[in-house]
Amino acid sequence: MIKLLRKYLISIIVIAVLITSVVIWNNNRGYDDTVMASLPEYDEVEMQSILEDENIQNKLEPSFFEYYQNHNLNGAEDTEGFELSIPSIDYSQISHKNVQIIKDVGGQSNEVVALTEENGWVEYTFQVPEDGYYQMGMSYFPLEGKRSSVIRSIQIDGTYPFFEAKKLTFQRMWKEDGETWLDNQGNEFNPARVEVPGWQYKEIRDSESKVAEPLRFYLTKGEHTVRINAIREPAAIGELKIFSPIDLPTYKEVAKEYGKKGYKETKGVQVKIQAEEAVLRSDPTLKRVEDREAITEPFNPDAITLNTFGGQGWRNGGQWADWEFTVPESGLYNIGMRYGQWFLNGVPTQRKITIDGKLLFKEMNEVTYPYKQNFAMKKLGTADEEYLIYLEEGTHTIRMEVQVGALGELLDTVRLTTNDLSLLSREVIRITGTEPDPNVDWNLEDSIPNLIPRLHTMARKLDNVIQKLYDFGVEEGSSDINTLYEARDTFIAMAEDPSGIPGQFETINNLQSNLGLWMNGLSSQSLLLDYILIQSPDVSWPRAVATWYEKTNVAAKDLVSSFTKDYSGIGNVYEGEDVLEVWVARGRDWVNIIKQMIDEEFTPETGIKVNVNTVPAGQMQVLLLANTAGLAPDVALGVEGEMPIDFAVRNALINLNEFPDYDEVATRFRPGALIPYKYNGGDYALPENQNFNMLFYRLDIMEELGISEDEIPETWEEVKELIPLLQQNGMDFYYPHAPNDTSQAINEFAPFLFQHGGDLYDEAGMKSTLDAPEALEAMEMWTSLFTNYKIEKQADFYNRFRSGEMPIGVADYSTYILLSTAAPELTGWWKMVPMPGIRQEDGQINRSTGGLGQTGIIFEDTDMKEDSWEFLKWWTSADAQERFGSELEALLGVEARWNTANVEALERLPWNQEDLEAILEQWEWFREREVVIGGYYTTRHIANMWNEIVLNGKLPREAMEEGVKEINKELRKKREEFGLEVEDGGGVK
């Protein structure tokens, strides 16, 4: 034994040292909360920026929290005892268009006002008896539209009191269309969700539920007007209610009232509601979800069973679901539910719970579900007592609604702190410029008043948020608050060494981006439900967590079945010769929709059976390997835009223009969308979707800079005239550049090339034409944005756009989705228009741009050539694309809006009309780039050209000539490899 110890002594010592080091590191890796004790408090120091008069945030409406706090400081209080109902037909003014007077709506025979199109409005005049806060509510009936929620805004006396009033959501009601269905493998699938028409009443609330109660409006005694504006989707208004704020009782007050009425506890009753059997929901994205824990009910070890509700998709403020249940006797009951809440690391989520449409007491407005790594049982109540709730014998409805109210004010504090940081950054840039000399002592403390107090105040604000998050129930060490700690400590470090601030612009920019992402992330309040229990107080609660041996048993069975089960197949799987094999390179949720559409529409209409299999998105090599091995499918969808030519040159695809109706099918798309799929006179793919760039700008900031909407730049020359004005005010223009993804360089350069009338290759695709004069002009214009005009080489445009530092820029449609869904404070203050271009001799502006999307292809080896074409025609049709886009958005939310390449289908999807018109105008100039064999070298060398010109100072002509030589070498090499024609001196061989 002693010999062994001596032999391995060094190893033992090393291991011991490593273990000790890890323990010490783990115990000291947290953030130091004691650092705040040394920061001074500032009571009478002026905290305003020297740029306060130019603070573009001042033009925006305040948040509700700012509005409420300001009025409270002036002594505002809730009014009492007032209630007023105004039938919608009793309006004082109404818009001349986009509005109708209709009757016999939803069983009501009286006339009502319906706002049918965007920009329609109706106005009401009313009087209140005293100064103070009032709340409002509205009954409404959603009319047939594009399946989206109804969006309205409210103005009081001609203005928006706070930005939350500019986007108010009134949901539709949805139910499952029949029972779930099983495929022939025994897997369960969600039924379609269909709308349930009906009148609803809703208090005017924050659309994101970051304000826990109905919004309060401060009104002075006397006459006022309220205008309701249509933002999205048609709906009728029943009546508008204005009333004194609702004062809910506490649970103790309700329990005392129960005692006075003599209500008794029931005995021996337990009613279990399977959560997946919700009867109504506010959003078709809310659906049944599979869970594989052994005691989740019901459980099928051999197939997919949709045995829970919600999960990741049940996360947005205001989303609700209803369940019905029946109790056998009147009396007092406990309520609880088995839930899973492991979505936010260490952060609780909340729900508002109503019974039969009523919020029984205050505590039910914010029911907290703590973070747990496993399932848990939530018993409504406190640690000391469970709530007793009185229910009459019979059928009842329980509703659970996503609530973010406890976090709302904290999120708003972080938003305002981010704005303060943005303003401070602009002040520093005013003094140092965007590229400060590191050898200069800028002496910022003398140039920026109260610099250190302002940094300390920002740090203290974030620390207060951290402490309140701990009070809310966030676990110590949660990674979800590390962003706040990092920002807090950065502010403190800057205050300790102000001379280092000019060298930390990148750190500041990253902080702003991280804080923006943190706010968006914490706003998502996901929750998974297994079942809901309504039971007598004497009934024991069931256990919530499976035992280790139950979990192990399921895991072992799943492991064994993984060797024999085909997980790539979706839905019904057919066997036999006459089955079309379709592979789809998309996520499983997306493919489920495609398969369901096939089984419900395509197969019944054509008689063609289809097997659908998933391919991991982005792993196109799977298709290449399958083709090489003779195992290719008949049809593939979701194929990356550069891949069809790689297959075509190998004679692996069918030339689609051999079908007699190809030209007719091609008219579904913009002509420029088909360019990348042409090869040697053939057409080898149809586009499914396409990306495109647009110009985004802030209305408020442009106005502040003296630029009207008519003066928003339409050409690149006008952009260059604007950039100095932006930079003089500490702002910048954005043009996308991805330094860590060289494959994007060609898409960033292509708009400039096409707008100058250039091409990437000659007509035969044999040689690069990047040495042409048009290409040189395009390269000079592109790179001059970064060299001469010094725009940032890399930036988080979404967050910098929100903060106002980049109030204008070019970005793709995904930015539109982000701004529409995750920037409520900017509602009505930004627009999207076609991207800048180059004015032609005839006065037109060439705005050519593209962005390779995904495609559908047919493999040459198919034995079902005609059936494959029928499938591809069906899939790219306007009807199929519209349904897929609608179903996808219904399942995953507006964030997954389908950017279809079918022009007619695009017009049918739920775009804002003004934005749709801008997109269609841009599409008039839509042009994809050519794809040729060996073209990957073009992509690589365009990135190299940018690096050489922008980073190394090389002349554009020199960089391009060097790049073109290398590109042409590779093009010739690849063409020779595949036996294609190549240039030989002055001709072709």
Salt bridges, closest charged atoms under 4 A:
ASP33 OD1 - ARG488 NH1 3.37
GLU41 OE2 - ARG460 NH1 3.58
GLU54 OE1 - ARG430 NH2 2.39
GLU61 OE2 - LYS166 NZ 3.36
GLU66 OE1 - ARG415 NH2 3.27
ASP78 OD1 - ARG216 NE 2.92
GLU123 OE1 - ARG227 NE 2.95
ASP157 OD2 - HIS224 ND1 2.71
GLU176 OE2 - ARG288 NE 2.82
GLU195 OE2 - ARG172 NH1 2.96
GLU203 OE1 - ARG205 NH2 3.18
GLU208 OE1 - LYS210 NZ 2.91
GLU213 OE1 - ARG216 NH1 2.59
GLU233 OE2 - ARG172 NH2 2.99
GLU239 OE2 - LYS241 NZ 3.89
ASP247 OD1 - LYS362 NZ 3.91
GLU290 OE2 - ARG292 NH1 3.62
GLU293 OE2 - ARG338 NH2 2.89
GLU297 OE2 - LYS272 NZ 3.00
ASP322 OD1 - ARG399 NE 2.65
ASP356 OD2 - HIS396 ND1 2.68
GLU401 OE1 - LYS352 NZ 3.72
ASP412 OD1 - ARG415 NH2 2.96
ASP420 OD2 - LYS461 NZ 3.48
GLU427 OE2 - ARG454 NH2 2.46
ASP463 OD1 - ARG488 NH1 2.75
ASP489 OD1 - ARG488 NE 2.88
ASP530 OD2 - ARG338 NH1 2.78
GLU550 OE2 - ARG543 NH2 2.96
ASP558 OD1 - ARG292 NH2 2.59
ASP589 OD1 - LYS287 NZ 3.58
ASP599 OD1 - LYS595 NZ 3.29
GLU600 OE1 - ARG883 NH2 2.65
GLU601 OE2 - ARG883 NH1 2.66
GLU642 OE2 - ARG929 NH2 2.62
GLU658 OE1 - LYS865 NZ 3.55
ASP661 OD2 - LYS873 NZ 2.60
ASP683 OD1 - LYS678 NZ 2.67
GLU688 OE1 - ARG586 NH2 2.88
ASP700 OD2 - ARG698 NH2 2.86
GLU703 OE2 - LYS59 NZ 2.92
GLU709 OE1 - LYS831 NZ 2.75
GLU714 OE1 - ARG847 NH2 2.57
GLU748 OE1 - HIS737 ND1 2.97
ASP759 OD1 - ARG927 NH2 2.42
GLU792 OE2 - ARG800 NH2 2.65
GLU805 OE1 - ARG800 NE 3.51
GLU825 OE2 - ARG802 NE 2.90
GLU870 OE2 - LYS873 NZ 3.07
ASP879 OD1 - ARG908 NH1 2.74
GLU882 OE1 - ARG908 NH1 2.85
GLU887 OE2 - ARG883 NE 3.61
GLU889 OE2 - ARG897 NH2 2.97
GLU895 OE2 - ARG315 NH2 3.15
GLU904 OE2 - ARG908 NH2 2.44
GLU914 OE2 - LYS831 NZ 3.04
GLU924 OE1 - ARG670 NH2 3.49
GLU930 OE2 - ARG927 NH2 3.22
GLU948 OE1 - LYS954 NZ 3.60
GLU962 OE1 - LYS954 NZ 3.03
GLU966 OE2 - LYS969 NZ 3.67
GLU976 OE2 - ARG972 NE 3.19
GLU977 OE1 - LYS974 NZ 3.10
GLU983 OE1 - LYS767 NZ 3.85
